[in-house]
Amino acid sequence: MVQLERIPLSAVRKAAVYVNSGKKTLREIVAEQQPDIALTAAFYDPGRWKPVCPVKADGKVLFADPTYYYWAIAWDSGPDVREVLVPPGGSSARANYVANCLLVREGKPQPTLYYGADAGGRRGRVAVGLTDTEWIIYAAADGSAGACTPEALRDHMARQGCRFAVMMDGGGKVNVYQKAAGVLMEGRDPSHTLILLWLNHKEETPVNEKKTVVLDAGHDASNLANKSPDGSYYEHEFALDMAKRIRGHLERCGVEVTETRPDGKAVSLAQRCAIANGIQGLDLFVSLHSNAAGGSGWSSAKGWSAYVYGAGGKREQAAQAILKAVRAAGVTVRSAPIVYDPSLYVLKHTAAPAILIEHGFHTNQEDTANLKDSVWRAAVAAAQAQGIADYLGVAWVPGETPETPEDPATPTETEQAVAWITESGIMQGDAAGDLMLDQPLTRRQYAVMEYRKHLLDLQKKEG
């Protein structure tokens, strides 16, 4: 079982470090304290039943390292949570803090992680992270798909857009409760300390009456491989143009729209999700693409489709509303127009209801002719915007939107270089396709890239 929670700071009423002096089970603690969220906190010594990393609860220091400084997540009431550096001896102005293995600081994954040998390997994990507006909690039980190494956990929290993140205790001591989702992960062993959160009731939380949508123009000019076989169509140009057209319609209907790459520049998948997750109460995330069949030439596969993480919920309601409007506009759709795919990065890592739209196949000649046609684009943009408006429950206001320039994002030299080095296979991204272009390059990575270039040169000579 894996659980990822993004909690707006404004939704947190109170937070506490709970000291489990009675060695109670998570179920007992939840029944007693009635929190909305509970999660295991500091590493501890089972034999002495004492924490081994700095912890402070309601003004009382439970453990302080006599020698080393530790970065900790700290707060007085809860909404004021922030990162602090705890000095030897444990002094801090904050009433509560928990320090364990530092994963992310100032938005950067830590190059070296410090943890005991017994905390390494692939196991259940708990982590707490912060953005400027959210607590982010990751939890995965032992033996689940989310069990991972500390380094993999670090990279995951960085991709969530955390400016700061700390790994908590794990393995058999993963104890996590989330009331709203009905989640209770109870480990083999109790936790010595837990972080408890109590949230504001819905009626106490300010409500933004204006509907909000994020439009994600898929890919960018560094992905020049996403094109038709004849080179007459590029996906990055179409996606950006479609985003501008849909935005015009939605704004006319009073919807607040944010684009992930409004100027056409390169934006990583993690950044796209961070933009969406930074908008409190976001109503819908829509990623815009065109599809491709396998092989290097033209294909018979064609038609519009929408991808969602899984069946049911608001995401499928949104997809069905858009599909209905697209069909009414006479657009050719796939025989199975709604696809469930939990592996797609932006669907997996966006907190709001999210859909990914494939507007047709740029490997099909008929679809490509449509994708390039301004009249077709205008009709599809209007239909999709109307479907979004229907889903949001806002009144549809008919009207035209101005066309965008035919080439709003001419590739820069840097973008062309990135496209070449990735298309040639010299540089590869992570499992989610994130090239991590702003991360430092190690000597080992440099050696691998040089070796791949050497192999490429040999292939050219032999060919």
N, C-alpha and C positions, 0 to 999 in steps of 0.2 A: 504494500500500500504506500502511495506517495501523496503528500498533501502540501500544496503551496498556497499560502494566504498572503494577500496584500491588504493591509489594514490602514486606511487613512488615519493620520494622526488626530484629525478632528473627531474621529469616531471613538477614540479611546477616552473613556471616563476616568479610569484608574488602572495602575499597574503595580504589582508587588513582587518581591522575591519571597517565595514561600519556603520556610525551613521545615523539612519533613523529619522532625525529631522523633516522631513515633513510628517511622518506617511504614507509613501507610501506603496502600496501593493508590494508583491514579484514580480509580473509581471512587474510593473513599474520600480522597481530597476534593474531587469535583462535587460530590454530594454535600460535603461540609462547607466548602467555600463558595459554590455556585458561580464560578467564573464563566465568561463566554469563551475564553481560550486559555489553555494551560500547556506548558511545554517544559521538558526537562532542561535544566540549566547546567551548573558547573560540574566538572569532573570531580570525583571524590574517591577517597580510600575506603573500600568496603569494610576492611578490618577495623579501622578506627572510627568509621562513620563520620568522616570529616572531609570538607572540600580540600582540594589540592591546588586550586587556582583562586585568585582574588575574588571575593564575594562580599557584598555589603547588603544588609537587609534592614530597611527602616532605621537607618542611622547606626546600626551595629555591624562592625567588621567581623565577618566569620572566619576569614582567612586573608592574610596579607603576605606576599613574598618579601623576605628580608633583603633580597639582593637586586631583583630585576624589576624593571618597569613593565607594565602590561597595559595594552589598549583594551578598554572595556565599553560595553553598552551601559549607559547610566541615565538615571532620571530621578526626579523628586516625586512627581505625581503620575506621569505616564505620557501625556501628550507632549511634554517637554523633553522627551528622550533625545539623547545625542551621544556621540562618542567622547570619551575622556581618557587621558593617560594617567593611570594609577601608579604612583611612585612606590618604591620600597617602603614598607610600613603601612600602606593602604590608605593614606589620608586622601580625602576628596570632599569637596563641598556638596556633592550629590548624596542624597539619602540612600540610594540603591545603585548597585552596579554588579555586573557579572563579566568576568574576563576569562576567556579560554584561549583557544588557538585563533589568532588573527588571520582572516582570509582576505579581506579587501579593505583598503584605506585610501581616501581621497579618490575613489573611483577606480583604483588600480589594483589588480590581483597581486598579492604578495609573492615575490619570486621564490622565497623560501618559507616553508611552514614549520612551526615548532610544535611538536607533539610527541608524546611517549610512544614507544614501540607497540604497546598494547592498544593504541588508538589508531594504528595504521591499517592498511588493507581495505578491502571492499566490505563494507558493513552498513548497517542502518545508521542514519545521520540526522542530526538536528542542527539548524543554523538560524541565526537571527541577523537580518540586515536592515539598513536604513537608506531611504532616499530623502529628498528634501520634504516629502509630504507623506511618507508611509513607513510603517513597520512592515518588513517582509519576513515571513516565517517559512522555512523549508523543513519538511519532516518525511523520513522514509523508514519503514520498519526493516529489521534484519530479514534478509532473504527476499526482499521485494525488488521490483525492477529499479527502484530508486536508490538501492544500496550502492555506495560508491566510495572511492578513496577521498581523503581530505583534499587532494589536489583537484579532483573532478568537482567536488562540492564548491571549492573556491571559484572555479571557472564558471560554474552554474550561477552562483550568486552575483558574479560580475556581469554576466549576461542579463541578469534581471534588472540591471541599472543601479545596483547598490553603490552608494558612495562609501559605505562602511559595512562590514559583515564579520561575524564571529561564529566559529563552530562551537556548538555546545556538546554535552556528553552524547554518546551514541551506543551502538551495539545493542546489547540486551537491555540497556537502560533508556531506550527511546520510549518516552511516555508523553503522548500528545493528545489533546482534546480540543475539538472545535465544535461548539454547540450548534451553530447554524447549519453546518454541513453534516451533523450527526456522526462525526468521526471520533473514535476512541481507540488510539493505538496504545496498548498497555504492554510494556516490555516484560521480560522475565524477572527483572529486578526493579525495585522502587528507585526513585531518584531522590538524592539527598536534598537538592534545592530545585524549585521550579519557578518559572516566570508565569504569573497569572495576569490576565487582562480582563477587565470589565468594560464593555462597550456602551456607548450611548444608545438609548432606545431610538427607534426610527423617528418617533415624533419629536425627539429632542435634537435630531440632526438637521441642520439647515438643508433645505431642498432647493436645487436649481431648477426652475421651471423650464428653462430653455433646453431643448434636446441637443445632444452633442454627438458628433460623428467624426471619426478619423478615417481619412482616405489615404491609402498606402499605394502609391504608384510603384508597382512591382519592378524589381531590378533597377538598374541605372546604366549610365553610358559606359561603365567599366565592364558590363556584361554584353559585349558585342557579339558573342556567340548565339545569343537569343534572337535569331533572325530567320527570315524565310530562306529557302535554299537558293533563290536567285538573288538574294541580297537587296531586294527592293523594299523590305519591311524590317523594322527593328522594334522589338518589344518595349524597350525602355521609352521610346518616343510615344508609342501608342498609349502606354499606361499613364504617362504624365498628362497627355492630352485628355484622356478619359477622366482623370481625376479633376482637371480644371473644369470640364464640362459639367460633371455631376455636382461639383461644388457650387457652380453658379445657380443651378436649379434649387439645391437644398437651401442655400442662403436666402434665395427669394422667398422660400417657405418659412423663414425664421429659424432655421437650424444653424447651430454654431459648428463650423467645420474646421478641422485641423488637417493639414497635409504633412506626411512624413518627410517628403522631399520636394517642397514647393518650388525650389530653384533648380531642380534637376540634378543636383550634385549627389555623389555617392553617399549612401547611408546604410550602415550594417543592419542585419536582421535584429540584433540585440538593441540597437538604437531605435529602430522602428517600434519595437515592443515597449521600450522605455518611454517613448513619447506618448504612446497610448495609455500606459499604466500610470503616467504622471497626471492624467486628467481625472479628477475625482468624479465618480458617478458617470463615467463615459457610457453612452447608450449603445454604441455600435462601432466596430472596427471592420473596415472593408478593404481588402487587398486586391488590387486590380492587375490582371495578367492576360497573356494569351498562351495557349497550350502548344505542345510539340509532341509528335510521335517519334518513336525510335527510328534510327537510321539517318542517313545524310540527305536523302532526296524527298520528293513529294510523297504524301500519304493520302489514303482514303478517309482516315479518321477526321471527323469534323464535328462542329457544334458547340454550343454554349453549355457550361456546367458551373456548379458552385460547390466548394468544398467546406465542410465544417468538421470540428474536432470529433463530434459524436452525435448520436441521435438524440432528439428531444431538446427541450429548453428554448430559451430566447434565440439562440443562434440559428436553430432550425426554423423557428417562426420567421426570422428575418430572411433566411434563404428562400423559404416558400413564398413570402410576399414579393420578393424580387423576381423569382421565377414566374409567378403569375403575371406580373407586369411585362416581363420580357416575352412571354408566350403571346400575350395580347398584342404586342407590337409586331408579331410575325417573325421573330428571330428563331432560327433553327437551333434546337436544343438537343442534347445527347439523349439516348434512350434511357439512361439513368442519370438525370441531370443534377441530382444532389448526391455527393460522395462523402462518406465519413472517413476521415484520415487524421488520426491523432499524432502522426509523425511530423506534420508540417509545422515548422518552427513558429511562425507567427500565430498559428491557431493554438499551439501548445502553450505559448508564453505570454499571451495577452489575457488580462484579467476580465475584460469586458466581453460580451458576446461578439464573436469574430467569424467572418466568412471570407473565403478567398474565391474570387470569380475568375474563371477562364473563359474569355470571350470568344473562343474559337481556336482553331489550330493554324498557326502560321506555317505549318508544314503541309497544309491543304490549299490547293490553288484557289478554290472557290471562297474558302474562309479568308484567305489572305487578301483577295480582291475586296472583300467587305471591310476587313480590318484597316485597309488603306483608304477607304472611301469616306469622305467627310460627311456625306448625307447619312450613311449607315451609322457612323459614329454618333451623330447628333441624335438619331432616333433611339439608339441603344442607351445612350447617356440619359435621355429624358425618361425612358422606360424604367431604367434602374433607379433613378432618383425618385420616381413616383412610387416604386416598390418600397424603397427605404422610408419615404414619407408615410406610406400606408402602415408599415411596421411600427414607426414611431408614434403614429396616431396624430400626425399634424396634417393640416389642410393642404392639399395640393394646389399650387398656384401655377397654372400653365404659363409658358413664356419661352422665349429664345435665350440662349446664352451665346456670347461671342466665341468664335473659334480661336483656338490657340495657334501660335506659329507652327508651321509644319515641322521645324526642327528646333524645339525649345532647349535642347541640351546637347550641343555639339561637344563631342568628347574632347577633354583636355589632353595634353601630352601625358600627364600622369595617369589619367583614366585609360588611355590607349596602352600605356606600358603595363598597367595592371591586367588589362584584358589579354594582352599577348602572353604574359608570364603565367596566367592561369589557364588559358586555352592550350598552351604548349605542355601543361602538366608540371612545370617547374615549381610553381607555388600552389599549394592546396589549402583550402580552408578546413575548419573543424567539421564535426558531423552535421552541424546545422548550416554549413555553407558560409559561415562568417570568416572572412579572410583576416580579421584582426589586424588591419593595416596600421593601426596606431600603437601596436604593442612592440616592445624591443625585440630585436632579432638576436638569438643566441648563436654562438660559434657552431654548435651542433646543427642548428637549422640552416645556417649559411652553408655548411659543408654538404648537407643533403641537397640543397638547391643547386650548388655547383656541380654535384655529381649527376643530377638529373639533366642539367644543361649539357654536360659531357656526353651522356647517353644520347641526347637529342642530336648533338652534332655528329656522333658516330652513325646514327640512323640516316642522317642526310647524306653522309659520304657514301654509305653502302647502297643507298637508294639511287 
